[in-house]
């Protein structure tokens, strides 16, 4: 059975990936690359780059990376091999033709960054990342205070009007705007994606919009990581399993 036959069992591993008429939408951290202690610790990887290059050719460009990272950071990690990218959870969209569109940053973002940095100063294991369109509080280095980090992010969001985007050991305050699911829909309206069957791979709560959009638009989602409630219909155990599945595509 191939995944295009759509015979799904919750949390079941997918069959071989059939590329005919498929469009791949891939998260980065936790899907194509293992989660690192610090965002900057994720580096280019020759095997991952080779897999993406191979898929890009065989799919005739119907591959996009859909990530919470900035566009520059995605290009750094993937060595610029993927033209079509949705960055900052969909707030920045670069089409296969290289054209970039982005949402205007919320005016309260500097205020949010300052507030989160003030909070993180009292928690040395935490890190604040300013993505210009969003502000992210990473608490992987201080998980004992995760509840306090979540409460602070929600407090700042209520004061500023920014949207709260929970993730794996992160709380992100983002400019309200397009989601990962909206990005899937936007890509499918453009060449070379239009008319293809969307397949979305992701690991985090931030990927649920992508799973739901793929399913709504005639495709499916694949959760990477431990089983949990999800809109994805299939599951792979970890990054290694995801790379092996992509590498074996036919």
N, C-alpha and C positions, 0 to 999 in steps of 0.2 A: 504493500500500500504506500502510495506517495502522499505528501501533505496536500496536494491539490485535489485529492478525492474527498477532503473535508469530512472524514469519519472520525470525529473528535471524542476523546474520553478525557474528563477533567484530570489535569496533571500528568497525562500520558506523554511520553517522549514522541516527537514527530518522526514520521518515516523519512526516507530520503528526500532531500530538497530538490524538487523539479523546477528548473529555471524557466521553462517555456511560459511566456506571458506573465511571469512574476515580476513584481517590483519590491525590492528589499528596502526596508526602513530600519536602520540600526542605531540603537543607543550606543554610547561609548563606554563610560565607566560602569563596571559591573557586568558588561555585556561583551564588548570587544577587548576590554582591558581590565585586569583585576583592580579592585578598589585599593587605593594607596592611602597612607597616613595623611599625606599632604597632597593637594591637587597637582602641584608642580612636580611631584615625584613620578607621575605617569609619563613615560618617554616613548619615542618611536620604537617599533618592534619589527624586525625584518619579516618574520612569518606573517604577522597581521597585515603588513603592507602588501605582501605578495598575494595573500588571500583576497584582499580588496581589489587589487589590480586585476586579478584573474576574473573575479565576479563582474567588475565594471565592463570588461571586454565581452564576456559571455552574455551579459544582460543588455548589452548595447546602451549602457549608461543608466539603466533603471535601478540605481542604487543611491540612497541618500542616507547621510548620518544625521540623526535627530537627537541632540544632546543639550544638557544644561550648561555646558561650557561655552565660552566665547568663541567666535569664529576664528580668531587668531590662534587660540589654544587648540582647537580641533585640527586646524591645518598643521600646527607644530607636531602634534602627536601622530597624525596620519600622513605626515610628510607631503601634504598638499595633493594627495592622490584622489580625493573625492570632491568633485566640483559641487554637487548638490548637497547643501547643508542647511539644516535648521538649527540655529544656535540660541542659547539662553532660553531653552524650552519653547522655541517658536517665535520669539520676539524679533529675531533676525532670520531672514530667509535668503539664501543664495541659490538661484536656479542653476540648472545644468549648463546654461549659457553664460554663467558668471555674473548675471545681474543680481544686485543685492537690494533688498528692501528691509526696512526695520521700523519698529514702533518708536515713536518719540519717547524719550525717557520721562518718567514721572518727576515733577519738580521737587518732590519731597525726598528723593533718593539721597542727596547729600545729608539731610537731617537723619535719615534712617541709618546710613553708614556710620555717622558720628555716634549715634545712640548705641549701636551694636558694638562699636569699638570700645566705648566706655564700659559696657557690660563685660566684654571679653578681657579687658585689662584686669578685672578682678578674678579671672579664670584663665591662668596661664596656658592651659592646654587647648584653649579655643582659638579659632582663627576667623577673621572677618575678610571676605573676598568681595571687592567692589567690581562688579561687572558692567558698570555704567547704566545698564538697564535694570539691574537687580542688585541686591545686597545679600550675601550668603553668610550665615553664621554656622561654621563647622564645629561640632563638638565631639568628634571622634576621639580627640585627645583628652577629653574630660567627660566621659560618658556618665559619670556619677551625677553630674549636674545637667543632664539632658532635659529633665523636666523644667528646670529653671530657664534653660535656653529656649525651650518651646514657649514658655510663658512670656519671656521678654520679647521674643519675635512677635507674638500675638499682640502684646501691648503696643509695640512700635507700629505695627500694621494698623491697629485701631486709631492711633494718633495721626497717621500719615495718609491713610487711604490706599496703601500698597496691598497687593494680594499676597496671601501666605501660601507658600509652596513647600509642604513638608517633604523630606526625603530621608535617605539612609544616613542617619547621624548628622543631618543638616536641616536648618530652617532657612528658607529663602524668602525674601521680601521682593516681589517682582512688580514691575510696571504692569498694570492690568492690560491684557491683550491676548494675542493668539497663543494657543497651547500646542503641545506636540500633536494632538489630534487634528487641530486646524492645519498644521503644517503638512500632515499626510494628505489631507483633502486638497490643499493648495498645490502640492506637487502633482497629484493625480490629474489636475486640470491642465498640466503643462506637458510639453514634449520633453523627454521621451517616455514619460510615465503614463500619459493618458491612455485609458483602455486596459491597463495592466491590473493584475490581481495583487493587492497590497499584503505584504507579510511584515509584521512589526516585531522586532526582537528587543526586549528590554528587561530590566531587573527590578526597578524601583517603583514606588508609588507615583513618581513623576511620569512614568510610562503608561499609566492606566488610560489616559486620554488617547494615547496612540493605539493601544490594544482595541479600545472601543471603536475608534474610527476605522481601523482596518476591518474589523468585523462588520460594521455598518456598511462599508463600501465593498463588501463581497469577498474579503480576505479573512485573515486571522492573525492572532497574536501568539507569540511564544515567550513565556516567562523564563528568564534565566536566573536560576537560584532555587532556594528552598520553596516548597509548596506553601501557598497562602491564598486567601481569597483574592481573586483576580478576574479581570475581563478577558485575559488570555485563555485560549483553548488548549494549548499544549505547553510543555515545560521541558527545559534542559537543565541539568544539574548545576552547571557553573560555566565560567568563561571558557575553560578548556573544552567542555562539551560543545559550547556554541561555536567556537572556532573550528572544531573537528567537523561539525555538521555543515558549516558553510564551506569548508575545504572539500568535502565529499559531494557537493552539489553536482547534479547531472543535467 
